[in-house]
Amino acid sequence: MPIFNISKEAAIGTAALGVTFAAGLLIGRRYHPALPFGTPKRKKDPLQQYVQDYSLREHPALKKLRLLTSDHPLRIMMVCIEQAQLMANLARLLEAKKVLEIGVFTGYNTLNMALILPVDGKVVACDINEDFINIGRPVWREAGVEHKIDLRIKPAIQTLDELLANGEAGTFDFAFIDADKESYNDYYERCLRLVRKGGIIALDNVLWHGRVLKPQKDDLETQHLHQLNEKILHDTRVNISMLAMGDGVTLAFKL
Ligand SMILES: C[S@@+](CC[C@H](N)C(=O)[O-])C[C@H]1O[C@@H](n2cnc3c(N)ncnc32)[C@H](O)[C@@H]1O
């Protein structure tokens, strides 16, 4: 979910305040109504626009799904395009065959990954809300990659535990963590077991709209994210890069 990628959330406007609370309930988050929803329309940062104009090569199917998602009141939840492109490039570099998506929403990044995987590649896509996925599924089908997507509609932690029980530890090349924030540490620990040595775990929203700078006592999500950032900084099981892209993404390279 982006924040520095101004164009999407700037377009949301005050009308989104009502759905903000609904979004919080739906995805198990408690949003601060003041941020970033309902903020006055901001001018697009020209440098950010330049980066987008001169770096993005969005597949037509992804563009179609992005435009479909842009009509959704919770569109702010979609991964930012720059980040999706970076993750696809990393997965290509890894010659990835097996990918985990924790938090699908309308399936932009699921499609993004399915498009670059080989014919026998697989994205295990975890979400609890099939209504969101039904928006993207026709585009997956049209793009001819639906067969690469193994959709699991249940709490992601359950799916990850099932994969481990099924002997799939060390078999995934790439994992993207982008669901309920208070479960991030549980997702991270399981992903560390499921991803192979040399594989990558990407964690989205690690800056959490800048709130990690000063976590408030009653803001458990920010506290959780900040503590996890601190833990990962000292985690000798991985090498890391934290990028101020979108709402912040940490790339953890498993050693
Ligand atoms: C920020 S969105 C994911 C965006 C997505 N990665 C993309 O490419 O646009 C978060 C998603 O996590 C899902 N979610 C929330 N809690 C979950 C849970 N416990 N298990 C699985 N999915 C969950 C929500 O339904 C929502 O679709």
The ligand as an SDF file (V2000), in Angstrom:
LIG
                    3D

 27 29  0  0  0  0  0  0  0  0999 V2000
   -2.7760   -4.0550    1.4980 C   0  0  0  0  0  0  0  0  0  0  0  0
   -3.8480   -5.2960    0.9060 S   0  0  0  0  0  0  0  0  0  0  0  0
   -2.8210   -6.2860   -0.1540 C   0  0  0  0  0  0  0  0  0  0  0  0
   -2.4470   -5.6050   -1.4510 C   0  0  0  0  0  0  0  0  0  0  0  0
   -1.8540   -6.5410   -2.4960 C   0  0  0  0  0  0  0  0  0  0  0  0
   -0.6030   -7.1200   -2.0620 N   0  0  0  0  0  0  0  0  0  0  0  0
   -1.6870   -5.9260   -3.8640 C   0  0  0  0  0  0  0  0  0  0  0  0
   -0.9030   -6.4370   -4.6580 O   0  0  0  0  0  0  0  0  0  0  0  0
   -2.3380   -4.9320   -4.1880 O   0  0  0  0  0  0  0  0  0  0  0  0
   -4.0540   -6.3100    2.3370 C   0  0  0  0  0  0  0  0  0  0  0  0
   -4.8990   -7.5590    2.1370 C   0  0  0  0  0  0  0  0  0  0  0  0
   -4.6700   -8.4020    3.2730 O   0  0  0  0  0  0  0  0  0  0  0  0
   -5.8480   -9.1350    3.5080 C   0  0  0  0  0  0  0  0  0  0  0  0
   -5.8110   -9.6640    4.8880 N   0  0  0  0  0  0  0  0  0  0  0  0
   -6.0390   -9.0160    6.0600 C   0  0  0  0  0  0  0  0  0  0  0  0
   -5.9030   -9.8380    7.0880 N   0  0  0  0  0  0  0  0  0  0  0  0
   -5.5670  -11.0560    6.5860 C   0  0  0  0  0  0  0  0  0  0  0  0
   -5.2920  -12.3300    7.1550 C   0  0  0  0  0  0  0  0  0  0  0  0
   -5.3240  -12.5270    8.4720 N   0  0  0  0  0  0  0  0  0  0  0  0
   -4.9750  -13.3460    6.3270 N   0  0  0  0  0  0  0  0  0  0  0  0
   -4.9390  -13.1630    4.9820 C   0  0  0  0  0  0  0  0  0  0  0  0
   -5.1870  -11.9830    4.3880 N   0  0  0  0  0  0  0  0  0  0  0  0
   -5.5060  -10.9410    5.1740 C   0  0  0  0  0  0  0  0  0  0  0  0
   -6.9660   -8.1420    3.2320 C   0  0  0  0  0  0  0  0  0  0  0  0
   -8.1820   -8.8060    2.9480 O   0  0  0  0  0  0  0  0  0  0  0  0
   -6.4040   -7.3530    2.0460 C   0  0  0  0  0  0  0  0  0  0  0  0
   -6.8870   -7.8570    0.8260 O   0  0  0  0  0  0  0  0  0  0  0  0
  1  2  1  0
  2  3  1  0
  2 10  1  0
  3  4  1  0
  4  5  1  0
  5  6  1  0
  5  7  1  0
  7  8  2  0
  7  9  1  0
 10 11  1  0
 11 12  1  0
 11 26  1  0
 12 13  1  0
 13 14  1  0
 13 24  1  0
 14 15  1  0
 14 23  1  0
 15 16  2  0
 16 17  1  0
 17 18  1  0
 17 23  2  0
 18 19  1  0
 18 20  2  0
 20 21  1  0
 21 22  2  0
 22 23  1  0
 24 25  1  0
 24 26  1  0
 26 27  1  0
M  CHG  2   2   1   9  -1
M  END
$$$$
